[in-house]
């Protein structure tokens, strides 16, 4: 199994991920900074990686600079996805990643702030897992009750609109 640094070395040596220029570049401004994302993707390692359903590997370079120009950060991220190039081209992969993190942050913020999960004292056997499941259930039910089903896609969303077959709530 390829994990950690061995996986980074394996993906980092892939010749398609060293192409110049990148297959897609995205520049955004927000949160007091400018972020540039450059992505390279490849299907060359699919047969060599011991990851089930691996369809692509990717290299994502991120460079952030504060609007005042004082602080700069750069990072290189390697990834594996089960989405084929036809389903997720280099232009779509970064937006899918940001969308997923938006969902994660939204759920974890509610669990941490509303349910004060970090101070939970449930620590034995299946207790923590059961409590996390119950919190997720409550969050989902409350969102279903107080949020109508969206019929049109959000502006900039990489996902299609959801349409309930009954025309009402799912």
C-alpha positions as CSV (number, residue, x, y, z in Angstrom):
1,X,0.0,0.0,0.0
2,X,1.3,3.4,-0.9
3,X,0.9,5.8,2.0
4,X,2.4,9.1,3.2
5,X,5.8,10.1,1.8
6,X,6.0,7.0,-0.5
7,X,2.8,8.0,-2.2
8,X,4.0,11.6,-2.6
9,X,7.3,10.4,-4.1
10,X,5.5,8.1,-6.5
11,X,3.0,10.7,-7.7
12,X,5.6,13.5,-7.7
13,X,7.7,11.5,-10.2
14,X,4.9,11.2,-12.7
15,X,6.1,13.0,-15.8
16,X,2.6,14.3,-16.7
17,X,2.5,16.2,-13.4
18,X,5.6,18.2,-14.3
19,X,4.1,19.7,-17.5
20,X,4.6,23.4,-18.1
21,X,2.3,25.3,-18.2
22,X,-0.3,23.8,-15.8
23,X,-3.4,22.2,-17.3
24,X,-5.5,24.8,-15.5
25,X,-4.9,27.9,-13.4
26,X,-7.4,29.6,-11.2
27,X,-6.9,33.0,-9.5
28,X,-9.4,34.1,-6.8
29,X,-9.5,37.1,-4.5
30,X,-11.2,36.9,-1.1
31,X,-10.7,36.8,2.6
32,X,-8.0,39.5,2.4
33,X,-5.8,37.6,0.0
34,X,-5.2,36.5,-3.6
35,X,-4.9,32.8,-4.2
36,X,-3.5,31.2,-7.3
37,X,-4.1,27.5,-7.9
38,X,-2.3,25.5,-10.6
39,X,-3.3,21.9,-11.3
40,X,-1.8,19.1,-13.3
41,X,-3.6,15.7,-13.7
42,X,-2.5,12.3,-15.0
43,X,-3.9,8.9,-15.6
44,X,-0.5,7.3,-16.0
45,X,-0.2,5.8,-12.5
46,X,-3.7,4.3,-12.4
47,X,-2.4,0.7,-12.9
48,X,0.4,1.1,-10.4
49,X,-1.3,2.5,-7.4
50,X,-2.9,0.2,-4.9
51,X,-6.0,2.3,-4.4
52,X,-9.3,0.8,-5.5
53,X,-11.1,2.8,-8.1
54,X,-8.2,5.3,-8.6
55,X,-8.8,7.0,-12.0
56,X,-6.6,10.1,-11.8
57,X,-3.7,11.5,-9.8
58,X,-3.2,15.2,-9.4
59,X,-0.8,17.8,-8.3
60,X,-2.2,21.1,-7.0
61,X,0.1,24.1,-6.4
62,X,-1.4,26.8,-4.2
63,X,0.1,30.2,-3.7
64,X,-1.5,32.8,-1.4
65,X,-0.5,36.4,-0.9
66,X,-2.1,38.9,1.5
67,X,-3.5,42.0,-0.2
68,X,-1.0,44.1,1.8
69,X,1.8,42.0,0.2
70,X,3.5,41.1,3.5
71,X,2.6,37.4,3.9
72,X,3.0,34.8,1.3
73,X,2.4,31.0,1.5
74,X,2.9,28.2,-1.0
75,X,2.0,24.6,-0.8
76,X,1.9,21.5,-3.1
77,X,-0.8,19.0,-2.6
78,X,-1.0,15.6,-4.3
79,X,-4.3,13.7,-4.6
80,X,-6.0,10.7,-6.0
81,X,-9.6,10.6,-7.3
82,X,-12.0,8.0,-8.6
83,X,-13.4,10.5,-11.1
84,X,-12.3,9.9,-14.7
85,X,-11.0,12.8,-16.8
86,X,-14.3,12.9,-18.6
87,X,-16.2,13.4,-15.4
88,X,-13.7,15.8,-13.7
89,X,-11.3,17.7,-15.9
90,X,-8.5,19.8,-14.5
91,X,-10.8,22.9,-14.4
92,X,-13.4,21.1,-12.3
93,X,-11.3,19.2,-9.8
94,X,-10.3,22.3,-7.7
95,X,-13.9,23.5,-7.4
96,X,-15.0,20.0,-6.3
97,X,-12.3,20.0,-3.7
98,X,-13.3,23.5,-2.4
99,X,-17.0,22.5,-2.5
100,X,-16.3,19.4,-0.4
101,X,-14.3,21.4,2.2
102,X,-17.2,23.9,2.3
103,X,-19.5,21.0,3.3
104,X,-17.0,19.7,5.9
105,X,-16.5,23.2,7.4
106,X,-20.3,23.8,7.6
107,X,-21.0,20.5,9.4
108,X,-18.0,20.7,11.8
109,X,-18.7,24.4,12.7
110,X,-22.3,23.5,13.7
111,X,-21.0,20.4,15.7
112,X,-18.3,22.4,17.4
113,X,-20.2,25.6,18.2
114,X,-23.9,24.5,18.6
115,X,-23.3,21.1,20.2
116,X,-20.0,22.0,21.9
117,X,-18.7,18.6,20.7
118,X,-15.1,19.3,21.6
119,X,-16.0,19.2,25.3
120,X,-17.9,16.0,25.1
121,X,-16.9,13.5,27.8
122,X,-18.2,10.4,26.0
123,X,-15.0,8.4,25.3
124,X,-15.6,4.7,25.8
125,X,-16.6,1.9,23.4
126,X,-19.0,3.0,20.7
127,X,-20.2,6.1,22.6
128,X,-18.3,8.7,20.6
129,X,-19.4,7.3,17.3
130,X,-23.1,7.0,18.4
131,X,-23.1,10.6,19.7
132,X,-21.5,11.9,16.5
133,X,-24.2,10.0,14.5
134,X,-27.0,11.4,16.7
135,X,-25.6,15.0,16.3
136,X,-25.4,14.5,12.5
137,X,-29.0,13.2,12.4
138,X,-30.2,16.3,14.4
139,X,-28.4,18.7,12.1
140,X,-29.8,17.0,9.0
141,X,-33.4,17.0,10.3
142,X,-33.2,20.6,11.3
143,X,-31.8,21.6,7.9
144,X,-34.6,19.6,6.2
145,X,-37.2,21.3,8.3
146,X,-35.9,24.9,8.0
147,X,-34.4,24.9,4.5
148,X,-36.4,24.4,1.3
149,X,-35.1,22.1,-1.4
150,X,-33.1,24.1,-4.0
151,X,-34.5,23.8,-7.5
152,X,-31.7,25.6,-9.3
153,X,-28.0,25.2,-9.0
154,X,-26.1,27.8,-6.9
155,X,-24.0,30.3,-8.8
156,X,-20.6,28.7,-9.3
157,X,-21.6,25.3,-7.8
158,X,-19.9,22.4,-9.5
159,X,-22.9,20.1,-8.7
160,X,-26.2,20.0,-10.6
161,X,-29.4,21.1,-9.1
162,X,-31.4,18.6,-7.0
163,X,-34.9,17.9,-8.1
164,X,-37.2,15.9,-5.9
165,X,-39.2,13.3,-7.9
166,X,-42.4,14.2,-5.9
167,X,-41.9,17.9,-6.5
168,X,-41.8,18.6,-2.8
169,X,-39.4,17.8,0.1
170,X,-37.4,14.7,-0.3
